[in-house]
């Protein structure tokens, strides 16, 4: 019997940007190790990079 796959929950790309004066600006922080193009995930107690694992904890 095949196991059922859990439906993945993907984050919409539009939620990573906000509109300021008619231009799209990144709403999240960029990873300092990986550089531009890699956006960090925003969690309740930290921000983390999914590519290299860099983490900054919130106070």
N, C-alpha and C positions, 0 to 999 in steps of 0.2 A: 504494500500500500504506500502511495506517495504521501509525504508529509505536506501539510498545507503551509504555504508561504504567508508570512505576515505582510500586509500591505505597507509599503514604505511611505513615510511621511517626508515629502521634500519641501524645502523652504522656497517660497517664490522669489525669483530674482528681483522682482520689483520691491520687495521688502528691504533689500540691502541699500536702496537709494532713497533720497528725499529730494523734493523739488524746491530750489531756492532761486528766486528771481528768474524763473523760466529755464533754469539749467538743472540737470540731474547731478547730485553730489552724493558721494558715499556716506551712508549713515553709520556704518560700522568702522572699526579701526583696522588698519592694514598691518600685517605681521611685520615686525621690525627685522626678523631674520630672513624671511623669504622675499620681502620687498613688495613693490607694487604688483597688483594682480592677485594677491592672496589675501582674502578678507578673513578676519578672525571671527569665530562664533561667540555670540554673547549669551552667557549663562547667568543664572541667578547670582552666583558668588564668584564668577571668574570670566575672563575672556580667554579663549584658547584657539590655537591654530591647528587645523586638522591635518595639515601637511607635515609640519616638523615637530609638533607637540609643544611649542612654546606657550606658556600659560602665565597670565597676570591675574592675581587674586584681587578682588574688590574689598574695600575696607568697610 
